[in-house]
Amino acid sequence: EHKFHGIVTITYTWPVETEEVYKEIFDSKVWVPLWKPDEPRILNSAAAGSIQMNSSRIKLNKLDTSKDRELLYPVVATWRFTFTGEFHEVMELENFPFDVQVLHAYVELPQGIEHIQISSSTMPPTLESLSTSWRFLDSGSGILTSGKVCVFACVRRNPSSHMLRVVLVLWLLCALTLGVFSLDP
């Protein structure tokens, strides 16, 4: 079991009524939406308090109406959450030292948010030990059943340092073994 440091961003987007748009235009400093979803939470933090959550101010964004002029809600609200910290992961050691690991961050979403869109992203993770021996490959996300989002990143172990250690030790053992035969009795 290992820890890795990562940054995960979850963005909520939901439609807003026209009256909310007018309220925001006339009084943008104190405007709060009539409805907003609950905040998400991380399920696989490495320890209590190891992940910090920062949330942005809820913003209104106008949708592109050039493609669909009959949009029911041409304005949407956007709320972004950024989770930064240590995540817990079970590492599989198949094909060591040529292995590829998939690092996951599981985010639990609140109930009753079926009508909002959710997007997520991740920054390249760093492993707690020997960060130079890992190389970032790819990242992505997917919505799981039961209100969870899985954000993942694939990393590949850099085998050169491990191979160098093995080859160097074997070479030293062979040299010392052959060195015994070169001694004059």
N, C-alpha and C positions, 0 to 999 in steps of 0.2 A: 504494500500500500504506500502510495506516494502523495505528495502535495505538488501543486503547480500554481504559479501566479498567473492570473488572467484578468482581462477586462471584457465584460459582457455588456452589451447594450440592448435593451428591449424598448421598442417604441409602440405605443398605443395610438391608434387613429380611429376616431369615431365621428359620425355626422352630427352637426349642430343645427338647431333651428335658426331661422332668420332673426327672430327677436334677440337671441343671444349675440348675434353679430352686431346688431345696433347697440346693445349694451356695452360691448367691448369697444366699439368705435368711440362712443361718447364718454366712457369712464374706464379707460384701459388700465389704469393703475390699481384699481380695486376690484376689477372684474374677476369673478369666479364662475365657472360653468354651473348650470343648473344641476347637471349630473356628471359625475366622474367616477371611473372604476377604482377599485381598491388597488393598492400597490402590490406588485409581485414580490415573491421572496425566493431566495436561493435554497435548494434542498441539500446540496452536497458541499457545504462549507467545511473547511479543514478543521476548524474549531469555532467555538462560540465567539463572536466578535471578530472573526478573521476576514470578514467581507464588509466593505463599506458601500452603502448605496447613496448615490446622488441623483436627485430628480430635477428635471428642468421645470421651468414655469410652463403651464399649459398655454399653447399658442394656437391661433386660428390660421388656417391655410386655405387659400382659394384653389379649387380644383381647376384643371384645364377643361374648359367647356367647349373648346373648338371641335372636339370629336363627338361629344354628346351634349347637344344643347338642351335636352330635356332631363337633366340631372335633377333628382328630387332634392338632394342636399349639395349645393355647389361649394359649401364651405365645410371643412372638417377641423376638429380639434386634434392636436398632436401633443403627446406627453411622453418624454423620453426619460428612461431610467438607466443609469450606468452603475454596474456592480464591479468593484475592484477589490481583489484580495486573493487569498489562498483557497484553492478548491481541492477536494479530496478525490483521488482516483486510484483504482486497483490496476496495477500494471501487469500486463501479460508478457512473459519472457520467452515466447516462442521465437525461434530463429535468432536468438541472441548471438552476436551483437548486430545482426542485420535486421532488427525488428522495426516495425512501424506501430506506433501507439495512437489510439484515438482517445483524446482527452475530452471529457464531457463536463458541461455545466448544466444542471437541471434547475429550471425556474418554474415555480408553481404559480399559476395564474389564479386570480380570484374567480369566484363563481358568478354566473350571470353576465358574462362578457361575450356572448356568442355573436353579437352584432358589431363588434369592433374588429379592426384589422390589427394584426400583431406582426411586427418585423423584428428581426434580431440580427446581431452581428457579434463578432469576437475579434480581438486583437491577437496577434501571435503570442501564444503562452510561453512562459519560461519555467523550466523545472527547477526545483529547489537546489538540486545538487548537479554539478557538472553541466551547467547550462551550455557550455561550448560543445558538448558532445551530442547535442540535439539540433536538428534542422527542421524548420517549419515547412510543411508541405501544402496544406489546404485547410479551409474552414467552411462551415455551413451551419444550417439549423433546420429544425423540423418540429412541427407541433405533434406531440404525442396525445394519446387518449387521456381522458380524465384531467384535462386542464393543465397540462405540463408542456413546457417548451424545452427541447434539448438543443443546446448550442454546442457544437463540437469543433475540434481542431485536430488535424493529423500531424504528427511529428515523426521524424525518422531519426534513429540513433546514428551518430557518426561513428562507424566502426573502426576508423583508423587508430584512435587512441587505445582501444581495447586490443586490437590486433598487434599494435606495437608492443604493448606490455607482454603479451603472450610470446611473441617472437623473440623479444629481447631476453626474457627469462629462459626460454629454451636454448637460445644461442649461448647464454652464460653457462648453463648446465652442461651443454656439449663441450664448450671450451674448457671448463674445469675438469671434466671427465677425461678429455684428451690430454690435458695438461699433466695428469698423473702419469701417463705413459712416457712423457718426455723427461721426467725426472731420472737422474742417474742413481741406480741402487747402491 
